[in-house]
Amino acid sequence: MHKINLVLPTIDIPTKSYLLDSKNCFTWFSPEWDQEFQSISPKEFSTRDYLGQNFFDLLANPDIKLLYESLFLAARRRKNSIFSISLRCDTPSSKAILDLNLVKQDHNGLKASFAYTQLETYTKMGPLLVRKEEELLKMCSWCQDIFDFTKDRWLPIEQALVDLSLLHKQTTAGFTHSCCPRCISIIRGKTHAYTGG
């Protein structure tokens, strides 16, 4: 697999944003969402399908729901202050580091904006491994580390591929999202500092 490392500002990727109302339902998406998802997804995608839907209905993992609830609460405590945190977001052909900026809006709404700070893109790989639906690996939604159940530890994804021999098998597990202790600590620290406890 060939990697091309692109670090901003050498490339210009527009910031993507959405608005949530006081009940955390989507009320608006910037056009960049449709453009990005149509470029990486073979199926039809339209943000119109998500207008009015609750943000938390899209999250399956209770740990991630709790983290986002904390982030949204911290951002809503002060008007016109930006609450910012970095996260990693991968696609089949790229690894991206983004800044998530949250700003309170009128009527207790919230604006979320995502700005790329680093992007690594990959040329197309060979055939993907067959996924075994009954097995799941835990992956941190923030840094993408993978939990090694055999040794009770979190590993960076690149190390997990080697240590867990994920690429040496004919089948591989699917992923479920969680949050590693390091990221939980960082997020709690940021929300604590932002809200003053």
Sequence and secondary structure as in RCSB ss.txt:
>XXXX:A:sequence
MHKINLVLPTIDIPTKSYLLDSKNCFTWFSPEWDQEFQSISPKEFSTRDYLGQNFFDLLANPDIKLLYESLFLAA
RRRKNSIFSISLRCDTPSSKAILDLNLVKQDHNGLKASFAYTQLETYTKMGPLLVRKEEELLKMCSWCQDIFDFT
KDRWLPIEQALVDLSLLHKQTTAGFTHSCCPRCISIIRGKTHAYTGG
>XXXX:A:secstr
  EEEE TTSS    EEEEE TTSBEEEE THHHHHHHHH SS   GGGGTT BGGGG   HHHHHHHHHHHHHH
HTSBT  EEEEEEEEETTEEEEEEEEEEE GGG EEEEEEEEEEEEE   S   EEEEEEEEEEETTT  EEETT
TTEEE HHHHHHHTTTTSSSEEEEEEEE  HHHHHHHHHHHHHHHT 
